[in-house]
Structure formats: C-alpha cells, structure tokens
C-alpha cells in the first residue's frame, strides 16, 4: 500500500486520469486531491467521484484568501462522501506580508478549524513563516477530536513537536530529497512512526531523481523510498505504515 496524502490533480501538466494511471503503475494505491480556492473545489470533488482510489479535501488556501473570502464554499461540500478533510487552509507569511491580508488569513483559518471541529473532520494545514500564529490558532480554534496534518512540512522540529503534542500528523514532501534540506531530514527521522504521512504536493516540489520535471503523484514512491532509507526502515513496511496513518487520519475504512 502506498498513498500520496496531498496532491493537486486538477493542476497537473497531464490529465488527472493519465496521472492516476501512471501512479498506479508505480504502485500507488491511493491519492488525496486538494482544493485550494472557491472556484476549483467542485473540480477536485468531481475527480474524486470518478475514482475509487481518490479522496478529496476542500478549503481556501491562505494565498487565495481575500478580505471578502468566506467559509461558505467549503461548507457546500461537507456532506459529500468523498470529502474526507478540510483544507488546504492555514497561514503563509512568506509570500504575503500586507497586514490586512494576514488578518484575513487568520480569520479564515480560524473558521476552517471551527468547521472541522463541528463536523469532526481533519484539517490540512499549510504553514510557512508563521509558526507561532499557526500553533496559537490551532489551540484557540481547533478541536483535538478533529486534529489534522501540517502538510509539506518545512518548519522547525520545535514546531513539529508542538503540533504532535496537539494530536497532529506531519507530512513530508519531496523537499526532503533536496540537497539543502538537512533540517527537514532531521524532522523526518524524529516524527513518531504513527504520526508520519508522505506526499508529493504535485505539480510542485518534484523529488530527486526527477527534480526539474513537473511533479506527479506517482513520484510519492521516491519520497517514500528516501524517507524509509533515512529512518532505516524497510520500504514495504514503511509505505504500509504511512498509508495506514493516512487512512486513520482521514477516517477511511478500507
């Protein structure tokens, strides 16, 4: 079993169907497709509807948030059987520095967390250069019964430990294979086995050895092999472990 816990099938350079066929040929057994803005959520859910091995998460990415953004487009899909999580939501202070925009990010992130708590769904969280505010908002608005994942994690071990203590998972992307990612490799070694997920975040962040090409969900195998080796683990056992972690995170019985 091998699951890509986070990719964007609606944004690839090839069709979602072709990407999924390629992934299956590489041994991938499941994919979570992530929605990031109000206009595209329906596309993500439609892809999940067509494939038994695809699930959806819907949310408003922090860099898609405006002063007028509301949680309403996300609410529309909460009863759909293939929607297993809420997000991608969170905070990004790296690419956005205008205070009014950051205020809007914090407001909508809190609304995602509160909705997840009401519906007992996990959250998929993007956090960049916003460690303290991310943790503070999780503590203030999150519900331990619907803890989620810090996806494509690139922050410090100290932040990872805080998130783990709050019941969250940590997801490792292809960045871990990059030459300058020593601190992330340290995190990938230290996350407890039962709280670790792997992902591609395709079409971005292609792992070595395909660095420089558009990313695909099938390349999650490269991430899994690399992290398994980092941890001194057997690949098959590691991929089963992270896949079972995903199924538990998403509340999927398979």
Secondary structure, DSSP 8 states (H G I E B T S, - for coil): --EEEEE-GGGSSS-HHHHHHHHHHTT--EEEEE--SGGGHHHHHHHHHH-TTEEEEE---GGG--TT--SHHHHTTTT-TTEEEEEEEEEE-SS---HHHHHHHHHHHHHHHHHHHHHT-EEEEEEES-HHHHHHHHHHH--GGG--EE-S--S-HHHHHHHHHTT-EEEE-GGGGSTT-HHHHHHHHHS-GGGEEE---TTSS--TTSTTS---GGGHHHHHHHHHHHTT--HHHHHHHHHHHHHHHHT---
